[in-house]
Amino acid sequence: AERNRYAANLRTSAVARQAARIGVWTLDLSSGDVTWDPIQHELMGVARREFDGTHRSFMDRILLEDRPRVEAVLQAAKAKGRPFQMQFRILRPDGNIRHIQGHGHFVGGHTSGAPRRMIGVNFDVTREEELLTQIKLNSGALDSTVCGVLITEARGDHPIVYSNSAFTRITGYQAAEVLGRNCRFLTEGLDEQPELETIRLTLARGEPCTVTLRNRRKNGELFWN
């Protein structure tokens, strides 16, 4: 029964890792032999017969400019025998560059205390990296415009989630002072404006609108927005 439970857990783990695209690898520190599970082979785009099971063969698939950093992380972790994590890029045989996040730790030890093996997991974070790059590009573009820009959530009380530097120049409010707030603080004491109702109605309908409002800067000065 215990053996059956163990086998079932292994199958469940394999299915979960397959769904999450998590590859498992091991490195024998004495022989230099590297073992990849099937998911790791898929991540790297390398069939079993095309991988000779050496650390050098693995390093050869990492982009040249990332290799020194990867080796430095591995050597530092080995010297201390502590868990490690790193991110690097690989060049798959099909010419596709992928971003890989790796986590590992050491298992076993000789009488001297030196670890015998590394064992770890890798997963593909290319999509996340692409999204972060796009966010940085968009933020840079928004921050360079002369127009004040606020981005808010489209639900709840529409809290502000982003403000650019032009907004700070125009209103005097730093980003930290407005994040999480509703934009209505800009019209505090200036509620007798029919354009505010226009904004509320178009937001409720999910439609765009353009209005001109009297707003108040942080120092109390009024301006047209």
N, C-alpha and C positions, 0 to 999 in steps of 0.2 A: 504494500500500500504506500509506504514511504517513497519507494522507487517510482511508482506511478505518479504520485504527487509531484515529485521532482521533475519528471519528464514533462508533465503537464505545464509546470511553471516555466520550463525551458521553452516549450512551444509558444506559450503566451508571451514571454519576453521577446522571442524572435518575431512574432507577429507585430508587437508594439514597435519594435525597432525598425521593422520593415516599413510600417506606416509613417514613422517619424524620420525615416531615412538616416538612421544612426548606425554607422559602421564601427566594428570592434577590431582592434589590432593588438598584437603583443610583440615585444622585442626581447629576445634572449640576449642579455648583456654580455654573456661570456662567449657565445658563438656568433652573435650578430644576426642570427636568423630572425626574420620578420614573418609573422603570420597574419593574414587578413581573413575576416569572415566574408561571406558572399555579398553582404551589403556594402562593406568597405571596397570590394572590387567594383561594384556598381558605381559608387561615388567617384572612384578614381578613373572609371571608364576603362579598366584593364581586366582582361580575362585571366583566369588562373594560370593558363599556360604561358601567358605573356609576362608574368611576374616571377622573378627568380628568388624572391623571398629574402632579399638583402636590404639593409638600411640604405645603402648607396642607391639602390634602384628606386627606393621611395623618395630620397632626396632629389634624384634626377628629375622627378616629376613636379617638383616645386619650382615656381618661377625663380630665375637666377637671383634677382634682387632680394627675394625673401629668404633665401637659404641661410645666409649668415645669422640672421635673427633667429630662425628656427633652431639652428645648431646651438646658438648661445643659450636659448631657453632650455633646451634639452640637457646641455652640459651643466648649467647652473642647478637644474633640478636634480640631476644625477649626483652632483657633489654634495647636496644637502639631503638627498633621499626624500624629497617632499613632493606632494602633488603639484601639477602645473597645468596651465592652460595657455593657449596661444591661437592666433589666427593667421592664416597664410593663404596664398593663392597657388593653385595647381594648373598645369596645362594638360588637358586631356588629349588623348591621341587624335580626337576629332577636331582639334584646334580650339576647343571651347575652354575659356578660362573660368574657373570656379573659385569662390571664396569658401574656405573650409575653417570651421571652428574645431579645435582639438582640446581634449581634456585627458589627462593621464596621471597615473601614480605608479609607485614601485611595489613589488611583491617579493617576499622572501629575502634572505640575506646569508652571506657566508659567515664564517666565524668572526671575520673582521667587522661584520656589520654592513658590508657593502650589499646593495640590493642585487638580486639575480635577474629580475625581469621588469620591464615596463609593460603596463597594460593600460589601454585607454580607448576612448571613443572619438569619432569624428562625425560631424554633420555639416551639411551644405547650408551656408548662410548667404548665398549669392543674392537671392531675392531681397533679403533684409538690407544688404549692402547697397543694392541698387536703389531701394527706397530711401535710405539715409542720404545717399548722394543727391537724389532728386530733391529731397527736403532742403538740403544745404544750398542747392542751386536756387530753389524757389525763395528761400529765406534771404539769400544774398541779393536776388533781384528786387524783392520787396523792400529790403533795407536800403537799397540805393536810390529808390524813387523819392521825388520831392513831395509826394502826396503822403499824408498820414494814413496808415493802414491798420485796421483792427480786424482780427479774425475771431469769431465767436462760435461756440457750440450751436448747433441747429436745434437743440432741444432744451427742456427745462427753462431756466431763467436766462438762457443765452450767455453764459459766462465767457469772458474774453480769454482766449488761449494764446493770442499772439498780438504784439504791437511792434511796429518798426520804429526806427530812430527818428523819422520825420514826424511821427505822432508826438514823440517827446518834445521835439523842437517847437511844434505848433502849440501844444497844450501845456507843456511844463511837467507833465506826469511821466515818471519813469515806468518802465515795463513792470517792475515789481509792485508798483502801486496800483496797477489796473488789472493784472491777471486774476481771473476768477470773479471779477465784478461784472455787473451788467452795465452797458453803455449809458444808462440813464443818469449816471452821476455828472455827465457833461451838460445835462439840461436841468440840473437841480435849481429850483426856484424859477424855472422858465417853462413851466408846464402848459401855459396857455398858448400852445402852438398846434394848429390843426394838422400840421405835417407829422406830428408824433403819432396821431391816429392812423394816418396813411401808412406809416411804417408798420404799425401793429397789424393792420389788416392785410398788407401784402406779405408779411412774414407768415401769418396764419394760413394764407393761400399758397405759400411757397413760390411767390412771384417776386421779380425784381422791382425796385422803385428808385427814383432819384428825387431828393427833396433838398431844400435849403433851410437850415435851422440856425437859431441862435444858440451858441454853446458858450460855456464858461471855462476859461483856463484855470489852472491851479492857483494862480495869484488873484483870481476873482475877475479878471478882465474878460469882457464879452467879445466874441468874434463870430462872424458868419461862417458856417460850415456847410 
